[in-house]
Amino acid sequence: MTVARSSFSGAGDTRRHVVVIGAGAVGSATAIEALRAGLRVTVVEPGEPGGPHATSYGNAGWLSSHSVVPPALPGAWRKVPGWLADPLGPLALRWRYLPRATPWLLRYLASGWTEARVQRTADALRTLLADAPALHTRLAAEAGVPQLIEQRGLLHAYRSRAEFEGDALAWRVRQRTGVRWEEWSAEELHRREPDLDARYTLGIFVPEAGHCRDPGTYVAALARHAQAGGADRLAARATGFRIEGGRLRAVLTEAGEIACDAAAICAGARSGALAAAAGSAVPLESERGYHVVVEGAPVGPRTPVMVADGKLIAHWMDSGLRAAGQVEIGGLDAAPDWRRAEILHRHLQSMFPALADTAGATAVKHWLGHRPSLPDGLPCIGPSAASADIVLAFGHGHVGLCGSARTGRLAAQLLAGIAPEISLVPFAPKRFG
């Protein structure tokens, strides 16, 4: 068993020993908070934390505390034929994967069937996300990378008042959860965003939100911070659990068993099999997302911006100007369709016309990642069916980075036997039966 050791060996250590499976945003935050709670921690992660294989590495970097509206809204069922017909649309379904995805898709559509259902989801997500920028500011400072987290608001840009009113339900739901925003006229929008194309005439600015300048580097820093604080790390893949009489005795890995008292499953889109091994059949699916990074871009947004017509986010990263978005339902193993990344690039050029003049003069990089998504738009946070010693903490969909800080606190509280700081009823794994 190859373990990256911290300052202690674990021999003779009488603290409650917990294994955190996964060193992504959620797993690293869980490890840090578990150490803070006085637990002994071992992190199991086969890859390099924060590397290109990781979901948070390539996301849009938004710490959007107002992202409380689930993807499916009333009437979404009418769009299914279009999703099937257009393999390059903002949300696409791969035909070959459709039989496997259909049960998940039906639940996805049902979860947003009425505004009341959407509101219940939003109310629950708000408890998880409301102070996310502040929580990440604290974690980043502790991990020695305070410059990676900024809280100076996020912008939604619309081509017209009518386009904004087409999103009225979503903004109405957000308002009921306590989200507040500023409305920018065309003049104000282009004063603040001089590089943005003139077709955008209305801005909705959410001051409370924040963003991360480099999610991959941030997650890597959190993982290092956990190890510096005393966590051990095993570079291997977890495969299951040894449970006796409802109590967890060990986590099984490719490198052997790790005897422990409790465990947290934080393996993102690859958490489903582990949850099943812990007795919880959870309908987890990958919402495949793409990004494009333009290195050395001469123009771009002053404020991270989402445009309604392209359903994508444009945001400066330390590595360049990134556009992220797209949803593709095609499973974990299908090859990337890089045409989807090219669509992001073309739309980015249409958003900032001066970019088109630099075609061929700047380096462009593409990426594909897997959002771990549950059909009702809520993550799983809570004990598994087979043992209360095993905590599920995954399935955040589009708010994984944003929700990771609070989720890490909640998972650590469950591991330590402390009452969670918010109600976990809406996130309970048992809601799926």
Sequence and secondary structure as in RCSB ss.txt:
>XXXX:A:sequence
MTVARSSFSGAGDTRRHVVVIGAGAVGSATAIEALRAGLRVTVVEPGEPGGPHATSYGNAGWLSSHSVVPPALPG
AWRKVPGWLADPLGPLALRWRYLPRATPWLLRYLASGWTEARVQRTADALRTLLADAPALHTRLAAEAGVPQLIE
QRGLLHAYRSRAEFEGDALAWRVRQRTGVRWEEWSAEELHRREPDLDARYTLGIFVPEAGHCRDPGTYVAALARH
AQAGGADRLAARATGFRIEGGRLRAVLTEAGEIACDAAAICAGARSGALAAAAGSAVPLESERGYHVVVEGAPVG
PRTPVMVADGKLIAHWMDSGLRAAGQVEIGGLDAAPDWRRAEILHRHLQSMFPALADTAGATAVKHWLGHRPSLP
DGLPCIGPSAASADIVLAFGHGHVGLCGSARTGRLAAQLLAGIAPEISLVPFAPKRFG
>XXXX:A:secstr
  EE  S   TT  S EEEEE  SHHHHHHHHHHHHTT EEEEE SS TTSTTSGGGGS  EE TT  S S  TT
GGGGHHHHHH TTSSEEE GGGHHHHHHHHHHHHHHTSSHHHHHHHHHHHHHHHTTHHHHHHHHHHHTT GGGEE
 S EEEEESSHHHHHTTHHHHHHHHHTT   EEE HHHHHHH TTS TT  EEEEETT EEES HHHHHHHHHHH
HHHTT EEE S EEEEEEETTEEEEEEETTEEEE SEEEE  GGG HHHHHHTT     EEEEEEEEEEET S  
 SS EEETTTTEEEEEETTEEEEEEEEEE  SSS   THHHHHHHHHHHHHSGGGGGGTTTSEEEEEEEEEEE T
TS  EEEE SS TTEEEEE BGGGHHHHHHHHHHHHHHHHHT   SS  GGG GGGG 
